[in-house]
Amino acid sequence: MCYECGSATRRSFARFLAAGAGLTVLAACTPAAPPAAPASSAAPSAAPPSPAATTTPDVATVGQSPEAQSPTPSPSTTLARQFSLDDPASQWVIVNKHRPLAPADYAPADLVRPAVAISASGEAALLNSTTAAAAEAMFAAAARDGVAMVLASGYRSYSTQVTTYNGYVAARGQADADTASARPGHSEHQTGWAFDIGDGGGACSFEPCFADQPAATWAKANAYRYGFVVRYPWMLHPITGYYYEPWHLRFVGVEAATDMAKRGIGTLEEYFGLEAAPAYP
């Protein structure tokens, strides 16, 4: 599978980029405007509990593999609909180029600084409280396996995203900016449910080669145990709208993340039966 491709495939991807194919890799996660492993056997020790279902079940029957490139994925979740896909305070909220936050300037009410290694500062060192607790459990498990993981970029406010996005527009024009930075109100970072990781040694930060670093390979194999998914997987940009970001993790809860991992479903759009969002409408 492309999603599980090894270093040889990633080298091919690097050559593809070098050949001038125009793929922008630092898609939704670049925190500032530009200048002009085998799975661990450790079980989660502090993964947050999943609340009981609050709405009627919404069970679907069709699954898709990570290779699927359909612009209109079929419903594939087998879990009862437990959380809203629209409420930004919900751990299942889906934010992409077709689904802006409502309100656009949403800010989490429970931002905290997790007790993990952090290379970010200010608001970027914060996560919502549920994500922070899960991150603490995950980082601790990685450390037990000898892997140093760092929180490189967490929460990003609407005003910060305005500055970031406008910087890209000024430097590259809007069309190119839309391939490199989420428009304000369209960034997962604004929800507090997502963050970027770095390697303890600082190697390959926000670069394609990060996929081969210990923190990335460990997270790819184990993050689901703590409720996280790699939000923008390899070669699924026709669905997510962003190129591969092995550093960008999104909390959806242990139950959903585990179900996705076991069934080989690569994107939240596919999992929840939503349309692909390769570009802004």
C-alpha positions as CSV (number, residue, x, y, z in Angstrom):
1,M,0.0,0.0,0.0
2,C,1.1,3.6,-0.6
3,Y,0.1,4.5,2.9
4,E,2.5,1.9,4.3
5,C,5.2,2.5,1.8
6,G,8.8,2.2,2.9
7,S,11.8,4.5,2.5
8,A,12.3,3.5,-1.1
9,T,8.9,4.9,-2.0
10,R,9.5,8.0,0.0
11,R,12.8,8.5,-1.9
12,S,10.8,8.3,-5.0
13,F,8.5,10.9,-3.6
14,A,11.5,13.1,-2.9
15,R,12.7,12.7,-6.5
16,F,9.2,13.5,-7.6
17,L,9.3,16.8,-5.7
18,A,12.8,17.6,-6.9
19,A,11.6,17.1,-10.5
20,G,9.4,20.1,-10.1
21,A,6.0,18.4,-9.9
22,G,4.7,21.3,-7.7
23,L,3.6,19.3,-4.7
24,T,3.6,21.4,-1.6
25,V,4.3,19.2,1.4
26,L,4.2,21.7,4.3
27,A,0.5,22.0,3.7
28,A,-1.7,22.8,6.7
29,C,0.9,22.6,9.4
30,T,3.6,25.2,8.7
31,P,3.3,27.5,11.7
32,A,4.6,30.7,10.2
33,A,4.5,32.4,6.8
34,P,7.6,31.8,4.6
35,P,10.2,34.5,4.1
36,A,10.1,36.7,0.6
37,A,8.9,0.7,13.6
38,P,7.3,-2.1,14.7
39,A,4.3,-1.5,16.9
40,S,4.9,-1.1,20.6
41,S,3.5,-3.7,22.9
42,A,2.8,-1.1,25.5
43,A,-0.8,-0.4,26.2
44,P,-2.1,3.1,26.8
45,S,-1.8,4.0,30.5
46,A,-3.9,7.2,30.5
47,A,-6.0,7.3,27.3
48,P,-9.1,9.4,27.9
49,P,-12.4,7.4,28.2
50,S,-14.8,7.6,25.3
51,P,-18.2,9.0,26.3
52,A,-21.3,7.0,25.8
53,A,-23.3,7.4,22.6
54,T,-25.6,10.4,22.7
55,T,-27.4,10.2,19.4
56,T,-29.0,7.5,17.3
57,P,-26.6,5.0,15.7
58,D,-25.3,5.9,12.2
59,V,-23.8,2.7,11.0
60,A,-22.5,2.2,7.5
61,T,-21.2,-0.8,5.7
62,V,-18.7,0.1,3.0
63,G,-15.0,0.3,3.8
64,Q,-12.2,1.7,1.7
65,S,-8.5,1.0,1.7
66,P,-5.9,3.7,2.0
67,E,-5.2,3.4,-1.7
68,A,-8.7,4.6,-2.5
69,Q,-8.6,7.8,-4.5
70,S,-12.4,8.2,-5.0
71,P,-13.5,11.9,-4.9
72,T,-16.7,10.8,-3.2
73,P,-15.8,8.2,-0.5
74,S,-18.5,5.9,0.7
75,P,-19.5,5.7,4.3
76,S,-17.3,3.3,6.2
77,T,-17.6,3.7,9.9
78,T,-19.0,0.8,11.8
79,L,-19.2,2.7,15.1
80,A,-22.4,4.3,16.3
81,R,-22.4,8.1,15.8
82,Q,-21.2,9.3,19.2
83,F,-20.0,12.8,18.5
84,S,-20.9,15.7,16.2
85,L,-19.0,16.1,13.0
86,D,-19.8,19.8,12.9
87,D,-19.3,21.1,16.5
88,P,-15.7,22.3,16.9
89,A,-15.8,21.2,20.5
90,S,-16.4,17.6,19.4
91,Q,-13.5,15.2,19.0
92,W,-15.0,14.0,15.7
93,V,-15.3,17.4,14.1
94,I,-14.2,17.3,10.5
95,V,-12.4,20.5,9.3
96,N,-11.2,20.6,5.7
97,K,-11.4,22.8,2.6
98,H,-15.1,22.1,2.3
99,R,-15.9,22.2,6.0
100,P,-15.0,25.5,7.8
101,L,-15.3,25.9,11.5
102,A,-18.5,27.5,12.8
103,P,-18.0,30.0,14.2
104,A,-14.9,30.8,12.1
105,D,-13.1,32.4,15.0
106,Y,-13.8,29.4,17.4
107,A,-11.5,29.1,20.3
108,P,-11.4,26.1,22.7
109,A,-12.5,26.9,26.3
110,D,-10.1,24.4,27.9
111,L,-6.6,25.1,26.5
112,V,-3.8,23.7,28.6
113,R,-0.1,23.1,28.3
114,P,0.5,19.4,28.3
115,A,3.3,17.9,30.4
116,V,5.4,16.8,27.4
117,A,8.6,17.9,25.7
118,I,7.7,21.1,23.8
119,S,9.7,23.0,21.2
120,A,6.8,25.5,20.5
121,S,6.1,28.6,22.5
122,G,3.0,30.8,23.3
123,E,-0.3,29.5,22.1
124,A,1.4,26.9,19.9
125,A,2.3,25.0,23.2
126,L,-1.3,24.5,24.1
127,L,-3.9,21.8,23.3
128,N,-7.4,21.2,24.6
129,S,-7.5,19.3,27.8
130,T,-8.6,16.0,26.3
131,T,-6.0,16.0,23.6
132,A,-3.3,17.1,26.1
133,A,-4.1,14.1,28.4
134,A,-3.9,11.7,25.5
135,A,-0.7,13.3,24.3
136,E,0.9,12.9,27.7
137,A,0.1,9.2,27.7
138,M,1.4,8.7,24.1
139,F,4.6,10.7,24.7
140,A,5.3,8.6,27.8
141,A,4.8,5.4,26.0
142,A,7.1,6.5,23.2
143,A,9.7,7.4,25.8
144,R,9.4,3.9,27.3
145,D,10.2,2.5,23.9
146,G,13.3,4.7,23.6
147,V,11.7,7.3,21.2
148,A,12.0,11.0,22.0
149,M,9.0,12.9,20.7
150,V,8.4,16.7,20.9
151,L,5.3,18.8,20.6
152,A,6.3,21.1,17.7
153,S,3.1,23.1,17.1
154,G,-0.3,22.9,18.8
155,Y,-3.1,25.3,19.0
156,R,-3.3,28.1,16.5
157,S,-5.8,30.9,16.9
158,Y,-7.9,32.4,14.1
159,S,-5.9,35.6,14.2
160,T,-2.6,33.7,13.9
161,Q,-4.0,31.7,11.0
162,V,-5.0,35.0,9.3
163,T,-1.4,36.2,9.6
164,T,0.1,32.9,8.4
165,Y,-2.2,32.6,5.4
166,N,-1.9,36.2,4.4
167,G,1.9,35.8,4.5
168,Y,1.7,33.0,2.0
169,V,-0.7,34.9,-0.3
170,A,1.7,37.9,-0.3
171,A,4.7,35.6,-1.0
172,R,3.1,33.2,-3.5
173,G,-0.3,34.4,-4.6
174,Q,-3.6,32.9,-3.4
175,A,-3.7,29.9,-5.7
176,D,-0.3,28.6,-4.4
177,A,-1.1,29.7,-0.9
178,D,-4.1,27.5,-0.9
179,T,-1.8,24.5,-1.4
180,A,0.5,25.4,1.4
181,S,-1.6,26.9,4.2
182,A,-5.2,26.5,5.5
183,R,-7.4,29.5,5.1
184,P,-8.4,31.1,8.4
185,G,-11.3,29.1,9.9
186,H,-10.3,25.9,8.0
187,S,-7.3,24.7,10.2
188,E,-7.5,21.7,12.5
189,H,-5.0,23.5,14.7
190,Q,-7.6,26.0,15.7
191,T,-9.7,23.3,17.3
192,G,-7.1,22.1,19.9
193,W,-7.6,18.5,18.6
194,A,-4.5,18.5,16.4
195,F,-0.8,19.1,16.8
196,D,2.5,18.5,15.0
197,I,5.2,16.4,16.5
198,G,9.0,16.6,16.1
199,D,11.8,14.2,16.7
200,G,13.8,14.6,19.9
201,G,16.9,15.4,17.9
202,G,15.1,18.0,15.8
203,A,15.9,16.2,12.5
204,C,13.8,16.9,9.4
205,S,11.2,19.1,11.1
206,F,8.3,19.7,8.7
207,E,10.2,18.0,5.9
208,P,9.4,14.9,3.9
209,C,12.4,13.1,5.5
210,F,10.6,13.3,8.8
211,A,8.7,10.2,7.8
212,D,11.9,8.2,8.4
213,Q,12.6,9.6,11.9
214,P,11.9,7.5,15.0
215,A,9.1,9.8,16.3
216,A,7.3,9.5,13.0
217,T,7.6,5.8,12.5
218,W,6.6,5.1,16.1
219,A,3.6,7.4,15.8
220,K,2.5,5.8,12.6
221,A,2.5,2.4,14.3
222,N,1.2,3.3,17.7
223,A,-0.6,6.6,17.8
224,Y,-4.0,4.9,17.3
225,R,-3.6,3.2,20.7
226,Y,-3.9,6.7,22.3
227,G,-6.7,8.0,20.1
228,F,-4.6,9.7,17.3
229,V,-4.5,9.3,13.6
230,V,-2.0,10.7,11.0
231,R,-4.5,13.1,9.5
232,Y,-2.9,13.6,6.1
233,P,-1.6,10.2,5.0
234,W,0.6,9.3,2.1
235,M,-1.0,9.8,-1.4
236,L,-4.5,10.6,-0.1
237,H,-4.3,14.3,-0.9
238,P,-7.1,13.9,-3.5
239,I,-9.3,13.3,-0.5
240,T,-7.8,15.4,2.3
241,G,-6.6,18.3,0.2
242,Y,-3.1,18.2,1.7
243,Y,0.0,16.2,0.9
244,Y,1.6,13.7,3.3
245,E,2.3,15.2,6.7
246,P,3.7,12.4,9.0
247,W,4.0,15.0,11.7
248,H,0.4,16.1,11.9
249,L,-1.6,14.0,14.5
250,R,-5.3,14.4,15.2
251,F,-7.2,13.1,18.2
252,V,-10.4,11.2,17.5
253,G,-10.5,8.9,20.5
254,V,-9.1,5.4,21.0
255,E,-12.2,3.6,19.7
256,A,-12.4,5.4,16.3
257,A,-8.6,5.5,15.8
258,T,-8.3,1.8,16.6
259,D,-11.2,0.9,14.2
260,M,-9.6,2.9,11.4
261,A,-6.2,1.2,12.0
262,K,-7.6,-2.3,12.1
263,R,-9.7,-1.7,8.9
264,G,-7.0,0.1,7.0
265,I,-9.0,3.3,6.5
266,G,-6.7,6.2,5.9
267,T,-8.8,9.4,6.1
268,L,-11.5,10.8,8.3
269,E,-13.4,11.8,5.2
270,E,-13.6,8.2,4.1
271,Y,-14.3,6.9,7.7
272,F,-17.3,9.2,8.2
273,G,-18.6,9.0,4.6
274,L,-17.9,12.6,3.7
275,E,-17.1,14.0,0.3
276,A,-13.5,14.5,-0.6
277,A,-12.1,18.1,-0.2
278,P,-9.2,18.5,-2.5
279,A,-9.8,22.2,-3.0
280,Y,-11.8,25.1,-1.7
281,P,-15.3,25.4,-3.4
